[in-house]
């Protein structure tokens, strides 16, 4: 129900033209109000606290839609942030994102590097050791990532008091952020594959559609395999009755989706040919997100290491570990 409702909003309010306008520096207020005003920020908030109390498993298709439409505001991160704080804790209604890291320097300053949507966020939730902290971006120095049209930015505060403690589960931040971005990747990759398949079936060369050439069919089949495997891994991270994912399924999900993203993007651009690299064509709106979300909260290398450490920490065989995972 929620997935269908949010897709209706995204279809009307998050068109490619809107995505381009926001990425070019336009105001995200209209899109944000459409999503926040409909109550979607509180999907994971318990019903006793005024939220929808949505089971985590039902959140996956919602997040996948955000990926499909390359949503240029941190609505997925804001939903996740509300699952991390304790019941009764109210977070700001403005653009809120989650920091992948929280660092303090010798002079007492604070730095959150490479924050997704850090260029437009109004607040950031971060894990400072075993506690959650909330930071206002109005007091931050933003350092853009230096990539065209990206909303990724590093944030720095000179005053240590900028970090306001918030009651919640700091240990769950990394697994939840990993699972959320895995779902975004899965949705975006699915849409990229659909666009590529449609183009190959419609574009004719040497008297027949591209999709009838065996070499193209091989690339499409490998691409489909990567998308399906990544989507299954991402969805598996949400199969729990808890408010947040467990570390191992989240690590597997993010590792698998991040690993698949470059290959899916590369194949899509190769099969689209020259049109695929143009700014006017919508493919780049999604493939840029694939590369950005692949690195968000740790690339496949980071999460493969965590999975490997858990394998080495068990006294079972690898086959038993895989079945249990």
PyMOL commands that set and color helices and strands:
alter all, ss='L'
color gray80, all
select helices_A, chain A and resi 2-13+16-23+29-36+40-42+47-49+56-68+75-84+137-139+160-162+172-202+210-212+214-236+247-277+283-295+300-313+318-324
alter helices_A, ss='H'
color red, helices_A
select strands_A, chain A and resi 96-98+103-104+110-115+123-128+131-136+141-144+153-157+164-166+204-205+208-209
alter strands_A, ss='S'
color yellow, strands_A
deselect
rebuild
show_as cartoon
